[in-house]
Structures are given as structure tokens and as C-alpha cells.
């Protein structure tokens, strides 16, 4: 049994009416495309209660504190009620415990105790509000899984296991594309007919749409426009699995058609286009590597370079220029030596490092539909003598993990006395060294070239954490995890219970959890994981 109640109170006059309407006060009923002002008799108070049964519509009225019951024969088919005694047809737009909203309402209607006249409020602001209310209703009713799904149609339960498709200018919210590019069906726009379509399409490994299918809609003319816009989609950055391999997927988008909002957008676009005639700015954004900082490219190469500094001779540094072509998918497609540093081996190293770079964010052209495009970078790489480094020395037969050591400078002077630390693999990072404390449950300590302790280093795979995208994990006295760069600067102070290394510019972290053991291995268990960027900011 479906039961709901409508309660109208006409004790307060909302608006002043003309003299011919003195017997009425105002209420509002929401229809499909307009807000209708419903005028009820003044000085009357009544309620209407309806119970949905198999073959009847029961109305109970309260009028002047006297109860009157009426019964009408009716039929109920999905969302349509047909009342047989009047032959009128009402289509339910919204049905809840306290709201009944009709899609269509006649010019006049008698409800129990008096005449109810319906007039429309066609103000622009009224239409906007009405469209927003309709849009919110449709979104709630929509049962489809939005966004990316497996090519089989199965939803992706954990989006962190994949890289979802991403479009230039619209990122992951493709509804913005349809709304900004649509041409409203002319006849439906004249009649102020609002609605929506939900479209599903496949995305191939090139990021192009394939196999378009309308899942649900209000009007077939909306479908034609949605299909046209889908076919004209520029390529996206395709879906990738956790290993970065391109994969096919399905994508589902809700597309609202709201007449007044469309008119507002067309007007705004017209003003913008006129402004562009007097503007000489090129609306493009360059490709970006990781955080977009040019120094990050130099740092990325520096961290991976291995070369004999003696080849510099009397020079403090030399410089090479290298040309990188980034395709419209953010991949390094070509690398050339623009100007050699003078040493072929170093040039070859740099080219190999660049070819192995993680994907960039490709350049975007904001003309028309917003497209990813190819771009070319020319970068310079400095080959220079590094700062003085400490050299580990032991009196044992050979230098191996766990033996007592002292640290000497390049002139042979003792900087750190023998026995204070134990050796921690071959782990020099620029002018830093790592060593084990000389005690039980020893932690790994990071020392600078003067032998000063900087911080504890997170232990990974029986050794110090590796540099990932220019950062390594560090720890404080309480075991909380943070991040430092290859120069020993603390970039993100220790604050996380657990943290994974950076990958593609973000790291997975948590502020709480437990280290649990299963069989012969451990794992981190937490119910609150987040992603952070390289500034330590939590990402959405």
C-alpha cells in the first residue's frame, strides 16, 4: 500500500491578488517545465489523504472541522493515475510521503471544498529554479552507475586500482562537455520542454568513443543530440590498469537538458566570443611533468645519473640540451640531443632516463572542444661536481651490512668516529649517507656531509627507502612517516601512521591503522586511506 498526504493551509495570504481573485490565496505546484501558482479558496482549511489500493482512490477532507469522505474509481499504471468519474489524466512527477507533484495540471480543478485555479509563473528566475528542482529529482531517480565501468559492464569498485579516462578541459566530469557543447533541439526549446538522457559508450585504447547506447531518456530529440556530441568527443587519456597498461572500458554520463540554463549559457558564450576578438592571449596550456615545476625535470634526471666526475677535468660543470616530444597521450614519443654536453656516454644516459620517464600531462588547446595535443620541450641538463661526500670505512675484512664503520671525508679526515654506526649497504644519495644505529632494534639514520643526523629513514626491503619521484620516506621518534628530498630537506613532516611511496605525483597515506601479520608477511590495515600530493595536501 502506498500512502501519502497533502496538507494545504490557506490562513496566510502570500501575495496580493486582483479584485477578481479576492476569494483565493496562493500555493505553488511544480510541473514538468513551469512553476504553477495554485489559488485556493480563502478562509478554508482542509487536508487531503489518499491511499493507493488495488482499485480505489480514497479522499478524506477536513473542511470547517468537519470530516467528509469521498471515493473515486481509478486505475494506477506505473506513474499514471486515471480518475474515471471525470476522465481527467494526471501524471505523477514526484511521489513521496508528503509531496505529490503533477507533470500536467488542467487550467482549473475542483478539490473537495472549492475551486482551485492554476496559473503559471514564467519569470526567468522562476524557470531556472524549477529546472534545478527537476534536475535534482531526475538525478535521484537515476539508477545507472555513472562514470567508468569494466568493458563487461561490471562497476569498478575501487577506482584507485585503475586510472579512469580523463578529458582535456573536463577532466573526469564529462557532463560539463555535453552541457557546454550542446545545441538544444529547436522545437523543444520553443516549448520550454526540459529533460535528460543517460548515455553509455565504450572507450577504446586510443581514448576514442565507440558503440553509443542511450540507457534512458525523456525525449528522442535529446537522444539525437547526445549521440552527435558523443561521436564528436575528442580523444581522452584512456583507461589504464594498475600497471599503466591501456584498457578498454565503458563510460556512462547523465546529460540534462534545461531550457533556461541553455539560454543563459548561449548568452554567456556570445559575450565571451566577442571578448576574444579583442584579446591576443593564446588559450592553451603546456604539457607538464609531475608537479609542473621545471626543476622537477632536472631533479628527476639528476637522481638517476651515474657518471665519473673526473671527466669534468678542471671544469666545475658542463651542460647539454635535449629535445623531448610529448604526444597527445602524455607519453615521451621522441628524444634527440639538441646540443651535446661533450661526452657521448652522458648524452646516452640522459636520453635513456628521459625515455623511461612516467607519463606527462599533455598540452591542451582550449579552442573549440578542448583537445590534448603534441608538444615539444627543450631542456638543459647540468653535469657538475657534487658536494663532498662521506666515505664509509671499516676494520673488518670487508665492508658489508651490519659491520661497525667510521665515516671519512675525501681528504681522509675522520668525520664520524668508528663504532658509532654500522654499515647500511651502498646507499649514497648525493651528499647524504645512511647508517644503522649501533644497538638492538636499530633504525636507519640519514647523515649529511658534516656527519649531522637529519632524520630516520623508513626501512624498505631490508634497507633504506628508495627515492621515488624525488622523495623518500622518513620517520620521527614515534615511528610516524613523512617525506624528504634527495638533498635531505624534509618536504612533508612525519605525521602518517602508514604511507606508500609516490607514484604519478601522489602517495597513499593513512593517519590510523594496524600492522597485521598473515602467514609469513605483514600488511597495513586501515579503514581511512587518502591520497596526498607532493606538498602534503590531501586530494579528493
C-alpha positions in Angstrom: 0.0 0.0 0.0 1.3 3.4 -1.0 0.2 6.3 1.2 0.8 10.0 1.2 -0.8 13.2 2.5 -1.2 16.7 1.0 -1.9 19.4 3.5 -2.7 22.9 2.3 -3.1 25.8 4.8 -4.7 29.0 3.5 -4.6 31.0 6.7 -1.9 33.3 5.3 -2.2 35.4 2.1 1.1 35.0 0.2 0.5 37.6 -2.5 -2.0 40.4 -3.0 -4.4 39.4 -5.8 -6.5 41.4 -8.2 -10.1 42.2 -7.1 -11.4 39.4 -9.2 -9.3 36.9 -7.3 -10.2 38.1 -3.8 -11.7 34.7 -2.9 -8.3 32.9 -3.4 -4.9 32.7 -1.8 -1.7 31.3 -3.4 0.1 27.9 -3.2 2.6 26.5 -5.7 2.6 23.2 -7.7 5.7 22.0 -9.6 5.1 20.9 -13.2 7.5 19.5 -15.7 8.7 22.8 -17.2 7.0 25.5 -15.2 6.0 26.5 -11.7 2.2 26.8 -11.4 0.6 29.1 -8.9 -2.3 27.3 -7.4 -5.0 29.6 -6.0 -7.1 28.1 -3.1 -10.2 29.5 -1.6 -9.6 31.9 1.2 -10.6 31.2 4.8 -10.7 27.5 4.2 -8.6 24.8 5.8 -8.6 21.3 4.7 -6.4 18.3 4.2 -6.5 15.5 1.6 -5.4 12.0 2.4 -5.1 9.4 -0.3 -4.5 5.7 0.0 -3.4 3.6 -3.0 -5.2 0.3 -3.2 -5.9 -2.1 -6.0 -9.0 -0.4 -7.3 -9.8 2.8 -5.5 -8.7 6.3 -4.6 -10.0 7.3 -1.2 -10.1 11.0 -0.3 -10.7 12.4 3.2 -11.3 16.1 3.5 -11.3 18.3 6.6 -13.4 21.4 6.0 -14.5 23.7 8.8 -13.5 21.0 11.2 -16.0 18.5 9.7 -14.8 15.4 8.0 -16.1 14.4 4.6 -15.2 11.2 2.8 -15.4 10.7 -1.0 -14.4 7.7 -3.1 -13.4 7.7 -6.7 -12.8 4.7 -9.0 -9.3 4.9 -10.6 -6.6 2.8 -12.3 -2.9 3.0 -11.5 -0.3 2.2 -14.2 3.3 2.8 -13.2 3.3 6.6 -12.7 -0.1 7.4 -14.2 -3.4 7.8 -12.3 -6.6 7.9 -14.3 -9.8 9.0 -12.4 -12.8 7.6 -14.2 -15.6 9.9 -13.0 -14.0 13.0 -14.6 -12.0 11.4 -17.3 -9.0 13.6 -16.4 -5.5 12.2 -16.5 -2.7 13.2 -14.1 0.9 12.1 -14.4 2.9 11.9 -11.2 6.2 13.7 -11.4 7.2 13.1 -7.8 5.6 11.0 -5.1 6.9 10.9 -1.5 5.3 10.7 1.9 4.3 14.4 1.9 4.5 15.6 -1.7 2.5 15.0 -4.8 3.8 16.8 -7.9 1.9 16.6 -11.2 3.6 16.7 -14.6 0.4 18.2 -16.1 -2.4 20.1 -14.5 -5.6 21.4 -16.1 -6.5 25.1 -16.1 -9.0 24.6 -13.4 -9.5 21.7 -10.9 -12.0 21.1 -8.1 -10.7 19.5 -5.0 -13.4 18.7 -2.4 -14.4 22.1 -1.0 -13.9 24.6 -3.7 -12.5 25.7 -7.0 -8.7 25.7 -7.5 -7.4 27.8 -10.4 -3.9 27.2 -11.8 -1.8 30.0 -13.4 1.9 29.9 -14.4 4.9 31.8 -13.1 7.0 32.2 -16.3 9.7 34.6 -14.9 13.2 33.7 -16.0 14.4 33.2 -12.4 11.3 31.0 -11.7 12.2 28.8 -14.7 15.8 28.5 -13.5 14.7 27.4 -10.1 12.2 25.0 -11.5 14.7 23.4 -13.8 17.1 23.0 -10.9 14.4 21.2 -8.9 13.6 19.0 -11.8 17.3 18.2 -12.4 17.7 17.2 -8.7 14.6 14.9 -9.0 15.9 13.2 -12.1 19.3 12.7 -10.7 17.8 11.0 -7.6 15.6 8.7 -9.7 18.5 7.7 -12.0 19.6 4.1 -11.2 22.6 3.9 -13.6 26.2 3.7 -12.4 27.9 6.9 -13.6 31.4 7.2 -14.9 33.8 4.3 -15.7 33.0 0.6 -15.7 34.7 -2.5 -17.0 34.1 -3.4 -20.6 31.9 -6.2 -19.3 29.6 -3.6 -17.7 30.7 -4.5 -14.1 31.3 -1.4 -12.0 34.8 -0.7 -10.8 34.5 -1.0 -7.0 37.9 0.6 -6.2 38.9 3.4 -8.6 42.3 3.6 -7.0 43.1 0.3 -8.9 42.8 2.0 -12.3 43.4 5.3 -14.0 39.9 6.5 -15.1 39.6 8.2 -18.5 40.3 11.9 -18.5 39.3 14.6 -21.0 41.0 17.9 -21.8 39.2 20.7 -20.1 36.6 18.5 -18.4 38.8 16.0 -16.5 36.5 13.3 -15.1 33.2 15.3 -15.3 32.0 14.7 -18.9 28.5 16.1 -18.2 30.2 19.6 -18.5 31.2 18.7 -22.1 27.7 17.9 -23.2 26.2 20.9 -21.5 28.8 23.3 -22.9 28.7 22.0 -26.4 25.0 21.0 -27.0 22.6 22.6 -29.5 19.2 22.4 -27.9 16.5 20.8 -30.2 14.8 23.9 -31.6 11.1 22.8 -31.2 11.6 21.6 -27.6 13.4 24.8 -26.7 10.4 26.9 -28.0 8.0 24.8 -25.9 10.3 25.0 -22.8 10.5 21.2 -22.6 13.2 20.0 -20.2 14.5 16.5 -19.8 17.6 14.4 -19.8 19.3 11.4 -21.4 21.7 8.9 -19.9 24.2 7.6 -22.5 26.7 4.7 -22.3 29.6 4.3 -24.7 32.8 2.3 -24.9 36.2 3.9 -24.9 39.0 2.1 -26.9 42.7 2.1 -26.0 43.2 5.2 -28.1 40.7 7.1 -25.9 38.1 7.3 -28.7 34.3 6.7 -28.1 32.8 3.6 -29.7 29.3 1.9 -29.5 26.9 4.6 -28.2 23.8 3.4 -26.4 21.0 5.5 -24.8 20.0 3.9 -21.5 17.1 6.1 -20.6 15.6 9.4 -21.8 12.8 11.9 -21.7 12.6 12.7 -25.5 14.1 11.1 -28.6 15.2 14.5 -29.9 17.5 14.8 -26.8 19.0 11.4 -27.8 19.9 12.6 -31.3 21.9 15.5 -29.8 23.6 13.3 -27.2 24.7 10.8 -29.9 26.0 13.6 -32.1 28.1 15.0 -29.2 29.4 11.6 -28.3 30.6 10.9 -31.8 32.4 14.3 -31.8 34.2 13.7 -28.5 37.9 14.5 -28.7 40.1 11.6 -27.6 40.7 11.2 -23.8 43.6 9.8 -21.8 42.5 6.2 -22.0 41.7 4.0 -19.0 44.7 2.2 -17.7 45.1 -0.7 -15.2 47.2 -0.6 -12.1 50.3 -1.5 -14.2 49.7 1.5 -16.5 48.6 -0.6 -19.5 45.8 0.9 -21.6 42.5 -0.9 -21.4 39.0 -0.7 -22.9 36.2 0.4 -20.7 32.6 1.6 -20.6 31.6 5.2 -19.6 28.1 6.4 -18.5 27.1 10.0 -18.4 23.9 11.8 -17.3 23.1 14.7 -19.7 20.5 17.3 -18.5 18.5 19.4 -21.0 17.3 22.6 -19.2 15.9 25.3 -21.5 16.6 28.5 -19.4 20.0 27.2 -18.4 20.8 26.6 -22.0 19.8 30.2 -23.0 21.9 31.5 -20.1 24.9 29.5 -21.5 24.4 30.7 -25.1 24.3 34.3 -23.9 27.5 33.9 -21.8 29.3 32.2 -24.7 28.3 35.1 -27.0 29.8 37.6 -24.7 33.0 35.5 -24.3 33.4 35.1 -28.1 33.0 38.9 -28.5 35.7 39.5 -25.9 38.1 37.1 -27.7 38.0 39.3 -30.8 39.9 41.9 -28.8 42.2 39.5 -26.9 45.5 38.2 -28.1 46.0 35.6 -25.5 46.5 32.0 -26.8 44.2 29.8 -24.8 46.5 26.8 -24.4 48.3 25.1 -21.5 51.7 23.4 -22.0 52.4 19.8 -21.1 53.5 19.2 -17.5 55.8 16.7 -15.9 54.6 15.6 -12.4 54.1 18.8 -10.4 54.7 21.1 -13.4 57.9 22.6 -11.9 60.7 22.8 -14.4 63.2 22.0 -11.7 61.4 18.7 -11.2 62.6 17.5 -14.6 66.2 18.4 -13.8 65.9 16.7 -10.4 64.4 13.6 -11.9 67.4 13.2 -14.3 70.0 14.2 -11.6 68.7 11.4 -9.3 69.3 8.8 -12.0 72.6 10.0 -13.5 75.7 7.9 -12.9 79.0 9.4 -14.2 82.6 9.8 -13.4 83.2 13.3 -12.2 86.9 13.1 -13.1 85.8 13.5 -16.8 84.9 17.1 -16.0 88.7 17.8 -15.5 89.2 21.4 -14.4 85.6 22.4 -15.2 83.0 22.8 -12.4 80.2 21.8 -14.8 79.1 21.2 -18.4 75.7 21.4 -19.9 73.7 19.5 -22.6 70.5 20.4 -24.3 67.9 17.7 -25.2 64.7 17.9 -27.2 61.7 15.9 -25.9 58.5 15.3 -27.9 55.4 14.6 -25.8 52.5 13.1 -27.7 48.8 13.9 -27.0 48.6 11.0 -24.5 51.4 12.4 -22.3 54.0 9.8 -23.5 57.5 10.6 -24.5 57.5 9.7 -28.2 60.9 11.0 -29.3 64.2 12.2 -27.7 67.0 14.0 -29.5 70.3 15.5 -28.5 69.9 19.2 -29.4 73.3 20.2 -28.2 75.8 17.7 -26.7 77.4 18.1 -23.3 80.6 17.0 -25.0 80.6 13.4 -23.5 78.7 10.9 -25.5 78.2 8.5 -22.6 76.5 11.1 -20.6 74.2 12.1 -23.5 73.2 8.5 -23.9 72.4 8.2 -20.2 70.2 11.3 -20.3 68.3 10.0 -23.3 67.6 6.6 -21.7 66.4 8.3 -18.5 64.0 10.6 -20.4 62.6 7.7 -22.4 61.8 5.9 -19.1 60.0 8.9 -17.6 56.5 8.4 -16.2 53.7 10.0 -18.3 53.3 13.7 -18.5 50.1 15.7 -18.5 49.8 16.5 -22.2 49.3 20.0 -23.6 45.8 21.2 -24.0 44.3 23.5 -26.7 41.2 25.3 -25.4 39.9 26.3 -28.8 36.6 24.7 -29.7 36.1 21.4 -27.9 39.3 21.4 -25.8 41.9 18.9 -27.1 45.0 17.2 -25.9 47.8 17.9 -28.4 51.5 17.1 -29.0 54.2 19.4 -27.6 58.0 19.8 -27.7 60.3 20.6 -24.8 63.9 21.6 -24.9 65.6 21.1 -21.5 69.1 21.6 -20.3 70.9 19.2 -18.0 73.9 20.3 -15.9 76.7 17.8 -15.2 78.5 19.2 -12.2 80.8 18.2 -9.3 78.7 17.3 -6.3 79.4 18.4 -2.8 81.9 16.5 -0.7 80.6 13.1 0.3 81.4 10.9 3.3 83.2 7.6 2.7 82.4 4.6 4.9 85.5 2.7 6.3 85.7 -0.5 8.5 88.5 -2.5 10.1 86.6 -5.7 9.3 87.8 -7.9 6.3 85.1 -6.4 4.0 82.6 -3.6 4.0 79.2 -5.3 4.4 75.8 -4.6 6.0 76.0 -4.5 9.8 79.7 -4.1 10.4 81.0 -1.2 12.5 82.2 1.8 10.5 83.6 5.3 10.6 83.0 8.0 8.0 85.9 9.9 6.4 85.8 12.8 4.1 87.6 12.8 0.7 90.8 14.1 2.3 90.8 11.1 4.7 89.8 13.0 7.9 87.5 11.2 10.3 84.1 13.0 10.4 82.2 10.3 12.3 84.1 8.1 14.8 84.5 4.4 14.4 81.8 2.2 16.0 79.1 4.9 16.4 77.2 3.4 13.4 77.0 0.2 11.4 77.2 0.0 7.6 73.9 0.2 5.7 74.5 -1.1 2.2 75.9 1.1 -0.6 73.3 3.8 -0.2 74.8 7.3 -1.0 72.2 9.8 -2.3 74.0 12.9 -3.5 75.8 14.3 -0.4 73.8 12.1 2.1 74.7 8.7 3.6 72.6 6.2 5.5 73.8 4.1 8.5 72.3 1.8 11.1 72.3 2.7 14.8 74.8 0.6 16.8 72.1 -1.0 19.1 69.3 -3.6 19.1 66.2 -2.7 17.1 68.5 -0.4 15.2 66.9 2.3 13.0 68.4 3.7 9.8 69.8 7.3 10.2 70.4 9.8 7.4 73.7 11.9 7.8 74.8 14.9 5.8 78.3 15.6 4.6 79.3 17.0 8.1 78.1 13.9 9.9 75.0 15.5 11.3 71.9 13.3 11.9 69.0 14.6 9.8 66.2 12.1 10.4 65.4 8.4 10.5 64.8 6.7 7.2 61.9 4.3 6.6 63.2 0.8 6.2 62.1 -1.0 3.0 63.2 -4.4 1.7 66.0 -4.8 4.4 67.4 -1.4 3.5 66.7 2.3 3.3 63.7 3.5 1.3 64.3 4.2 -2.3 63.9 7.6 -4.0 60.6 7.7 -5.9 59.8 10.7 -7.9 62.5 12.7 -6.0 61.2 11.8 -2.5 61.9 9.1 0.1 60.0 8.1 3.2 61.4 9.2 6.6 60.3 8.7 10.2 60.3 10.5 13.5 61.0 9.2 17.1 57.4 7.9 17.3 57.5 6.0 14.0 55.3 8.4 12.1 56.1 8.6 8.4 56.9 11.7 6.3 58.9 12.5 3.1 62.2 14.2 2.3 64.0 15.1 -0.9 67.4 13.8 -2.2 69.2 16.8 -0.7 68.0 16.0 2.9 65.2 18.6 3.1 62.1 17.5 4.9 59.3 18.2 2.4 56.3 16.6 4.3 56.9 16.3 8.0 56.3 12.9 9.6 52.6 12.6 10.5 51.2 9.4 8.9 50.7 6.0 10.5 51.4 4.3 7.2 52.4 5.7 3.8 53.2 4.3 0.4 55.9 5.8 -1.9 54.9 8.4 -4.5 53.6 7.3 -7.9 52.4 9.6 -10.7 52.6 12.6 -8.3 50.5 11.2 -5.4 51.0 8.9 -2.4 48.6 6.7 -0.5 48.6 7.5 3.3 46.6 7.0 6.5 46.6 8.6 9.9 45.5 5.4 11.7 45.6 1.6 11.4 47.5 -1.6 12.4 50.4 -3.6 11.1 49.0 -7.1 10.9 50.7 -10.4 10.1 49.4 -13.0 7.8 51.4 -16.2 7.5 55.0 -15.0 6.8 54.2 -11.5 5.7 52.8 -8.2 7.1 50.3 -5.8 5.8 48.9 -2.4 6.7 45.2 -2.4 7.7 43.3 0.9 7.9 39.8 2.0 7.1 40.8 5.6 6.2 43.2 5.9 3.3 43.9 9.1 1.5 46.0 10.4 -1.4 48.3 13.3 -1.0 50.3 15.5 -3.4 53.9 16.4 -3.0 53.0 19.3 -0.8 51.2 17.0 1.6 47.8 18.2 0.6 45.0 15.6 0.7 43.5 15.1 -2.7 39.8 14.5 -3.4 
